[in-house]
């Protein structure tokens, strides 16, 4: 529902696989105190390579707010309201604002928060809104509902993804996995054991200064042989390489404690 006397920003993110691309959709609607929609404008943005859906949902909010400030759309209203169908954005905004930035962008278990750089950008642009005396709110709208504006930004996001020429927001090394199993989070229990793993993807998390790995277990006598899971570690491991590692005992924050050796590939 459109908020009266406010700049309403409808935002949406979209992503496709094979190849992995993403896009954003943004619509501005300025409503007066009687609820009349006096101004509607769609923002055209080219898409991004290697993007996830959550990245695009966040980026749509960021780009919409940045454009609103740069074009002075906020000067005639008291409030800016972002309408999103992303529960990822809606549910985690208050955590980012009040908890995550105080805990150095890790959760209560010490596990790194993904997309921390984008969350930081969102908080920064919201702070700019407050500095010019504008209130801010995020509202959730049900995706693929009868809301004409939500449908419009959904189309815009898909069009944006099809014109993905911008570079990826994060650099992820990707190698083809050997296991026939799918990636399943927490499929490998963290018991402080040693494992031989093969790195499938590697991504450096710049904010937390650590790495996120997707790996497959290559220890043939392990109960987790060929399981594919994710884990974090400060050490620099390379894609498609095999390593003998020790993991810790915290299932809530899967982490490599030590790399004993790199194992030559046969």
Protein Blocks (a to p, Z undefined) as FASTA:
>chain_A
ZZehiacddddddddehiaddddddddddddfkopafbdcdddddddehiafklmmmmmm
mmmmmmmmmnommmmpcbdcdddfbfklmmmmmmmmmmmmmnoopafkopacehklmmmm
mmmmmmmmmmnopacddddddehiabfklmmmmmmmmmmmmmcfbccfbdcdddddfbfb
dcdehkaccehiacddddfbdcddfknopaddddddfbfkbckgoiacddddfbdcdehi
acdddddfbfklgcdfbdfbdcddZZ
